[in-house]
Amino acid sequence: MKLSTKTRATTLSVALAGTLALSACGASNESDSGTGGSGESGSGIEASGPLAGAGASSQQSAMEAWQAGFEGEYPDVQFSYDPAGSGAGREQFIGDTVAFAGSDAALDDEELAAAEERCGGGEIFELPNYISPIAVLYNLEGVDELNLKPATIAGIFTGAITTWNDPAIAADNPDATLPTTAITPVHRADDSGTTDNFTDYLFQAAGDVWTSEPDGEWPLEGGEAANQTSGMVDVVGNVDGAIGYADASRAGDLGVANIGVGEEFVAPSPEAAATVVENSPAVEGRGEYDFAIELNRLTESADEYPIVLVSYHLGCIEYDDEESANNVKAFMGYVISEDGQQASSENAGSAEISDTLRENAQTVVDAITTAG
């Protein structure tokens, strides 16, 4: 059995305050010379006024980068994003309180029907604009490297495995000295797309050790609960023996487990996340502008990391007013651009979308318009 040596994720960060401020200044200067500060960028889209979104907290670091770059190109737009969680974002979008949502899970059939109704009976879009591995985070003094097979992870989170020197963990780590420390599994308390992806992985990959259907709400009793990604990271970081799951970009100094894939153990990385997404099929039966993906959780390739989230941007193809249509069109156009994807990759450690995904997304951007 081959073991990878990469065991700790590092938060990828850049000095965005300086870099993006300079790019924003440059973009503003270009706008001043070409449009008189009208809010029209090189795309030719007139954008101004408020633009509100809400949803996935996993996107928060990327959203900070997107906001900085977008506002540099469109200084007349008042942009806001509430990282309230995927479930809350979908609810706010369906309830018509925000123009778009971020979600770590695609809409289910019931939500899809409600979203289409919110969009005046027209089509909705789901764009996989943010791709990132979900890291299994742990806080265990003296253990700098940890390998976990799917069934072992499932046993920990069901409560069947209760101490760090359990034989199942020892079997995955034959060269490690594991303490008798009690395990504290931590799950999300809110309706979370990260939880939906994590439980989907366990349901598919852990066999009969995990029998609960995938769900954005944690399906089991016990363990500790934390709200949003920041809460998850805080609880794991403050409890010796804790283990949780979160967007890998938020791991910081916490330990990050290598995950059993085939006969190897694979560390989370943007490249391995992008590869599994590229090799996964589209969800069947969706509309022309819906690019939801059915992730392959059962890969046996060491080039792919299966605990991955694809975080979507959800919106309408037709909006009731021109301002909303133009603002959403402009923002989505920036997010999928090479500049937008590079900014999120640098600030959040996410994988940049492929050329194929960009081409698909561009058809959506081109189609966004005003109803009537």
C-alpha positions, 0 to 999 in steps of 0.5 A: 500500500502506497502512502502519500506524504502530504498530510497538512493543508495550508491555507493559500492566501495572498496580499489581496488588499494590495493586489486587488486594490491596485487592479480595482484602481486600474479598472476604475481608471479604465472605466473613468476614461471609457465610460465616465464611471457609468458602471460599464466595464469592457463587457459592455454591461451597464451595472449599477445599484444593489446586488445581494446574494446569500448562501454557502459559507465555504465560498466566503474567502472566494467571495471576498476576492470576487467582490474586490475584483468585481467592484473594481470593474463595476464601482456603481454596484453595491454588492453584498453576500451573506455567508449564512449557509447553503440552505439559508441561501437557497431559501432566501433565493427562492423567497425572492429576498436575494438576486442569487444564491451560493450553494454547496449542493444542487437544488433538489426536485422540490427546490427546483420547482420552487426556484422556477416559480420564483423566476416567474415560471422561467428557467434557472441556472446552476453554475459550478463556479467554485470547486474545493476539496472538503478536508477531514480536520482533526486536532490531536497533539503529537499526530502530524500525519493521519490516514483514514479509510472511508469506513473508518471515517464513518465509524468515527462519525457514527460514534462506533469508534470512540478513541484515537487508538481504536484498532480501526484507526491503528490499522490505517496508521500502522507506523503511528503512535496513537493516544488514548484520547477520546474522539469528539466528532463535530458536525454542522448544526445548520443546513449545510451543503458541506454536510450534504457532500460529506454525508453523500461521500460516506453513504456511497463510499463507507458501505454498511458502516454508514446507512443514513441518506445524504442530507444537508442536515446532520442525520445522527444524534451525538457529537458536537455541533457548530454553525457554519464553516467558521464555527466548525473550524473553531470547535475542532481547533479548541477541543483536543481529540476533535475531528470535523469536516470543512472546506480545505481552504479553511483548515489553517493549522489543523491536521488534515487527514489523508483519505483512502482511495483505492489502495492509496491514501490521498491528501486534499488538493485543488488539483485532485478535486478538479480532476474528480469533477472533470470526470463526473457526469452531469445530473440528468433531466435538468434544463438548458442552463442547469449544469449540476454535476453528479460527483463520482465518490467511488473513484479509485484513482490516486489523482482524484480526491472524492470528498469534494464540494462543487459550490454553485451559483443559482439565479434566474435566466430572466429577472423582473427588472433590468437592474437585477438582470444586468447586475447578476449578468455582470457578476457571473461574468466576472466570476467565471472569467480567468481573472475571477477564477484566479482571484478565488484560487489565490485567496481560497485555494479552490480549483479554477473551473475548466475551459468546458465549464467556463464555456457552459457558464458563458452561455448562461451569462449571455442568456441572462435578461429581463422578463417580458 
